[in-house]
């Protein structure tokens, strides 16, 4: 399969997923308003935790906020009553059971997690289905984020090993420091500012990528063009090319959309 066929295939798959997701959401919203079908069994709670080294989150329809604070605390608002948060051998696990994803609530729930400023996590693993994700001022060794449908906003993050896979929705990464970043984006606009160190790969699906790096002399960019334009500091590159000789290497594979690097 050549590059053009690969891009067309990616675009077709992303479009099909977007259409199916939209249809499913409309069906679930409709079911929610049929008498006898709506499930509004929700709860609100607040818990604090100590001796946590890792955080593992698996959500279906609940939105997520993580930010720095004085203590490690979980606040849940209007979440399904099958959502569970517990300390499992120094790992904070938050799990929303699968059956809750079949029912759309009139007001979707939200979880807020605060992490002490001096806590460096060993791992932060997040698997989110439908919902907004906001993460501010978190640091650690490894981060793994997977998002189905919804926006992702990451600010002031520092991780040694980083894997971020977005689905359908916009992604905004601000003032981050990622080492060995593996970034995949399905459908949506991506905006990145900060440092991307080590050996990293960015896979673009359908949408625009705008990236502002800290110092161009620190990078070697390997650009593979898709069905869009590639511009680096205002200069357009029509063919696959390598730019720069810095120690930090970024492989960028274009999809359907424009790539702008500053």
N, C-alpha and C positions, 0 to 999 in steps of 0.2 A: 504493500500500500504506500503510494507516494505521499508527499507532504500535503498537497492540495486535497487528496481524498481523505487524509486523516483529519484535516481541519473541517471539511464538510461533514464528516461523520460526527466529530465532536459537537459541531453546531446543531446537527439534527437531534442528537441525544439530549443536549441541554434544552433545546426548544420543547422536545417531547416531555421532559421532566417538568418543565415550567408549566406546560398546559395541564398535565396530569395533576400537579400539585394544586393548581387553581381550581380545577374541577372538584377535586377531593375536598378542598376547603369549603367550597360552596355547598356541597352535599352535607358536610358535617354541620355547617351553620343552619341549613334547612332542617336537618334532623333535630337540632337543638330546640327548635321552636315547635315541634310536634308534641302535643300533650302526652305525657307518660314516657317520653324518650329522654328528656333533658336530665342530666346528672349534675346537680349543683352541690354535691357533698364536698365542701371545701373547708379548710382549716387555716388558722393563723397561729404561728408559734415563734418562740425565740429561745435559743440555747447557746451557751458558751462552751468552749472546748479547750483542753490543755494537752500538751505533749503531742502535738500534731506535726508530722514531717511531710506527709503527702496528702493531696486532696484529689479525690476521684468523683466526678459528677456525671450522672447520666440522666438527662431530662428529655421529655417528649414535647410538651407544649408550654412549659413554664419559662419565663424570661429570667435572665441571670445578671446580677451586678456583683462584681468583686472589687474591693478597694481597701486601702490601708486604714487602720484604726488602732485603738488602744489594746484590744484583745481579739482573739479569734472567736467570732460570733456569727451565728446563722440566724437570720430573720426571714421568716416565710410569711407571705401575705396572700391570702385567698388561693392557696394551692390545693390540689387534690388530696383527699385524706389518705391516699395510698403512698404519698411521698414520704420517704424515710431518710433521716439523717442520723448518723451514729459514728462513734470513734471505733474503728476496727483495726486494732493493733497499730496505733499511731498513724492511721490513715483515716481522714475524714471522708466518709462515703455518703453521697447524697444521690438517692435513686428514686426516680418516678416510674412506677410500674407501667408495663406496656399497655394494659387495657385502657388507661386513662387517655391515651392519645386518640382513641376513636371518638371522643366526645368533645365538641367545641363549646367552651363556656362563653357566656356573654362578656365576662371580664376575665381575661387570662391572668393566672397567678404570676408572682414574682418572688425570687429569692435574692436576698442581699447577704453577702459574706464579707466580713471585715477581717483583715489579716494584720497582725502586729508589724510595725514598720521594720523591726530588726529581724524578722523571721525570713530565712532563706529556705524555700521549699525544695525538697529533693525532687518532687514531681508534682505537676499540675496537669491532670487529665480531664478534659471536658468533652462530652458527646451530647450535642444539643439537637433537637429535632426542629421544632417551630418556635421561634421566639427571638427577642432581641438579646444581645450579649454585650455587656460593657465591663471592661476590666481595666483598672487604673492602679498604678504604683505597686506592682508585684514583681518579685525577683525570685529566681530559683535555678536549679540545675537543668531540669527538663520540663518542657511544656508541650502538650499535645492537645490541639483543639480541632474538633470536627463539628461543622454546622450544616444543618439541612436547609432550612428556609428562614431568613431573617437577617437583620443587619448585625455587623460585628464592629465594635469600636474598642481599640486597644491603645492605651496611652501609658508611657513611662514604664515599660516592661523591660526586664533584663533577664535573659535565659541563655544557658550555655548550649543547649540543644533544643531546636524549635521545629515543630511540625504543625502547620496550620492548613486545614482543608476547608474551604468555604463552599457552600452550595449555591443557593439562589438568594441574592441580596448584596447590598453594598458592604464594603470592608474598608475601614479607616484605621490605619496604624500610625500613631504619632509619637515621636521622640522615643523610639524603641531601640534596644540593642539586642540583636539576635545573632547567635553563633550557629553556623551550619543549619541555616533555615531551609526547610522544605515547605514551600507554599504552593498550594493548588487552589485555583478559583474557578467555579463553574460559570454562573451567570451573574454579572453585576460589575459595578465600578470599584476599582481598588485605588487607594491613595496611601502611600507609604512615605514616612520621613524618619530618618535616624541612621543607625549603623547596622550593616549586615556583614558580619565577619565570618571568616573561615571559608568553607566551600558550600555554596548555597545554590538552590534551584527554584525557579519560579515558573510555574506552568499556568498559562493564561487560557481561559475558556472563551466565553462570549462577554465582552465588555472592555472597558478602557483601564489601562494601568498607568498611574502617574507615580513616579518614585523620585524622591529628593534625598540624595546621599550626603553624608557629612563632609567628605573630602574626596574628590574624584581621583586624586593621586594614590589613594589606598585601594583601588579596585581594578580588577580585570573583568570586563563585561563580555560575555559570549552571547550574541544576539541571533536568534533564529526567527526570521520573519514569518508571520502568518498572513491572514487576509486583512491587513491593516498597515498603518504607517508606523515606523520607528524613528523617533527623534531623540537625540542626545545633545543637550545644551543648544537646542534650536536647529541642529543640523540633522537632516533626514538621511537615513541609510536605507537603500533599496534592496540590498542583498544581505545574506547572512554574513556576520562580521565579528571580529574581536576588537575591543577597544580597551586601551589601558594596559599597564603592566604591574599593577599593584598586587600585594600579597593576598588580598581577599578576592575570591573568584565567585562570580554570580553568573549562572547559566539561565537565560531568559528565553523561554519558548513561547512565541506569539501564537495567539489563536485568532478569533474574529474580533477585531477592535484595535485601537491605536495604543502605542506604548510611548510614553514620554518620560525621559530621565533627565533630571537636572543635577 
